[in-house]
């Protein structure tokens, strides 16, 4: 379809029959205007901008910053409460403390005689806890990098560790099928929980420090009363090993990631599964819940991170750009950034909520360009109409 204005007439005579027709048609052919092309310009221009913004994981696959230094896979990461530092544990038997603002390694902590499988940072940000394949836990002074104490008791690899909110106790899960609660000030084991029937892969502590959650090789989660060491309930539903667990800030819900490629959200008061989140194409190795309890983050063997809406179970964003499996994820205290660690020995810092201003600017530029095209066409047509009218008068 083409926009075509009525031809000017003089004394009811068609100008097309008078005057220099070749010049007239030439002028009109130069100004012939396709409405479909203009509509396509606006629609596809805005569609491209929206696609760029909502699908930045495809067009901007690179993270904010990449941290290199480990010589083996990064098995665990944690973010300090102030969001300024990151802690990592690796198969190279070291922990590293990072400045998230600059990407620099602040210090390297050595001493474990096996690969570091799990790390945690205390609520005051001063101490770190690690679990290793050598069966020990170690407490570290993050300001100096010194090992404060070593805790022994597990008879196999310590796969996961957590620190209570008050910083006084540590919680660990091991391949020896037990969980242990530790006094971090003395390094003594307060109690051992052994109702799990297989290796424990992940542990978490509630915000009040009274309950613990564990995920096991037997595909179940267990909720524990840490004050007495008893199992309150067992949650079943996953069809594969539960590799990671987390507890919401209000302590009401639990989140799990499994070898069955799914995440599950649980009501901890009843043990019922509230919803299942699917989307990953391989095992989910790590999960984390945002500080406001509304979002969840997962890392998978499919080399992606996914951000989820816990109220609906929908995937909000997929972060690509990694070339290897993701072993661990952590969310910053402000909920806007996350840290990941993977098979390639690097850590990556991501922005969970990129600024919308590039999108707004792109749309505005597209609209302005379309408006300019329309204005130019209108002005040109008015000019050609005047010229046609003058030609018609001359031929009268």
CORURLIN-V827995 format. One record per residue. N is the residue number from 1. PHI is phi as a letter, one per 30 degrees, with the letter a starting at -180 (* if undefined). NEAR is the number of other ideal C-beta (glycine too) atoms within 8 Angstrom. Layout:
# CORURLIN-V827995
n: <N;N>
phi: <PHI;PHI>
near: <NEAR;NEAR>
This chain:
# CORURLIN-V827995
n: <1;2;3;4;5;6;7;8;9;10;11;12;13;14;15;16;17;18;19;20;21;22;23;24;25;26;27;28;29;30;31;32;33;34;35;36;37;38;39;40;41;42;43;44;45;46;47;48;49;50;51;52;53;54;55;56;57;58;59;60;61;62;63;64;65;66;67;68;69;70;71;72;73;74;75;76;77;78;79;80;81;82;83;84;85;86;87;88;89;90;91;92;93;94;95;96;97;98;99;100;101;102;103;104;105;106;107;108;109;110;111;112;113;114;115;116;117;118;119;120;121;122;123;124;125;126;127;128;129;130;131;132;133;134;135;136;137;138;139;140;141;142;143;144;145;146;147;148;149;150;151;152;153;154;155;156;157;158;159;160;161;162;163;164;165;166;167;168;169;170;171;172;173;174;175;176;177;178;179;180;181;182;183;184;185;186;187;188;189;190;191;192;193;194;195;196;197;198;199;200;201;202;203;204;205;206;207;208;209;210;211;212;213;214;215;216;217;218;219;220;221;222;223;224;225;226;227;228;229;230;231;232;233;234;235;236;237;238;239;240;241;242;243;244;245;246;247;248;249;250;251;252;253;254;255;256;257;258;259;260;261;262;263;264;265;266;267;268;269;270;271;272;273;274;275;276;277;278;279;280;281;282;283;284;285;286;287;288;289;290;291;292;293;294;295;296;297;298;299;300;301;302;303;304;305;306;307;308;309;310;311;312;313;314;315;316;317;318;319;320;321;322;323;324;325;326;327;328;329;330;331;332;333;334;335;336;337;338;339;340;341;342;343;344;345;346;347;348;349;350;351;352;353;354;355;356;357;358;359;360;361;362;363;364;365;366;367;368;369;370;371;372;373;374;375;376;377;378;379;380;381;382;383;384;385;386;387;388;389;390;391;392;393;394;395;396>
phi: <*;b;d;b;d;e;d;d;b;b;h;i;c;d;e;d;c;b;i;d;d;d;d;d;d;d;d;d;d;d;c;e;b;c;d;d;d;d;d;d;e;d;d;d;d;d;d;d;d;d;d;d;d;d;c;d;d;d;c;b;d;d;d;d;a;c;c;b;l;d;c;b;e;d;c;a;b;b;c;d;e;d;i;c;b;b;b;b;b;b;d;d;i;b;c;b;c;c;d;d;d;c;i;d;d;d;a;c;c;c;k;d;c;b;d;d;c;a;b;b;c;d;d;d;i;c;b;b;b;b;b;b;d;d;i;c;c;b;c;b;d;d;d;c;i;d;d;d;a;c;c;c;l;d;c;a;e;d;d;a;b;b;c;d;e;d;i;c;b;c;b;b;b;b;d;d;i;b;c;b;c;b;c;d;d;c;i;d;d;d;a;c;c;b;d;d;c;a;e;c;c;a;b;b;c;d;d;d;i;c;b;b;b;b;b;b;d;d;i;c;c;b;c;b;c;d;d;b;i;c;d;d;a;c;c;c;l;d;c;a;e;d;d;a;b;a;c;d;e;d;i;d;b;b;b;b;b;b;d;d;i;c;c;b;c;b;d;d;d;c;i;d;d;d;a;c;c;c;l;d;c;b;e;c;c;a;b;b;c;d;e;d;i;c;b;b;b;b;b;b;d;d;i;b;c;b;c;b;c;d;d;c;i;d;d;d;a;c;c;c;j;d;c;b;d;c;c;a;b;b;c;d;d;d;i;c;b;b;b;b;b;b;d;d;i;c;c;b;c;b;c;d;b;e;d;d;d;e;d;d;d;d;d;d;d;d;d;d;d;d;d;d;d;d;d;d;d;d;d;d;d;d;d;d;d;d;d;d;d;d;d;d;d;d;d;d>
near: <5;7;7;4;6;3;8;9;9;11;5;4;9;7;15;7;5;9;10;6;7;6;8;13;8;8;11;9;7;6;10;8;8;9;9;7;7;12;8;8;12;11;8;8;11;11;8;8;12;10;8;12;12;6;8;9;11;7;7;7;8;4;10;6;8;9;13;6;6;13;5;8;13;15;13;13;16;13;16;11;8;7;10;7;13;15;16;16;14;18;8;9;11;12;15;13;14;14;10;14;5;5;10;6;10;7;9;10;12;6;7;14;6;10;12;17;13;13;16;12;14;11;8;7;10;7;14;15;17;15;16;17;8;8;13;12;15;13;14;14;10;14;5;6;10;6;10;7;8;10;12;6;6;14;5;8;13;16;13;13;16;13;16;11;9;7;10;7;13;15;17;15;14;18;8;9;10;12;16;13;14;14;10;14;5;5;10;6;10;7;7;10;13;7;6;14;6;8;12;18;13;13;16;13;14;11;8;7;10;7;14;14;17;15;16;16;9;7;12;11;14;13;14;14;10;13;5;5;10;7;10;7;7;9;12;6;6;14;5;10;12;17;13;13;16;13;15;11;8;7;10;7;13;15;16;15;15;18;9;9;12;12;14;13;14;14;10;13;5;5;10;6;10;7;7;10;13;6;6;13;5;8;13;16;13;13;16;12;14;11;8;7;10;7;14;15;16;16;15;18;8;7;11;12;15;13;12;14;10;13;5;5;10;6;10;7;8;10;12;9;8;12;4;9;10;17;13;13;16;12;14;11;8;7;10;7;14;14;16;16;17;16;7;8;12;11;13;14;14;12;7;12;4;8;4;7;6;10;11;8;8;11;11;8;8;13;10;8;10;12;8;8;10;9;8;8;10;8;8;9;10;8;8;11;10;8;9;13;10;8;13;15;8;7;9;6>
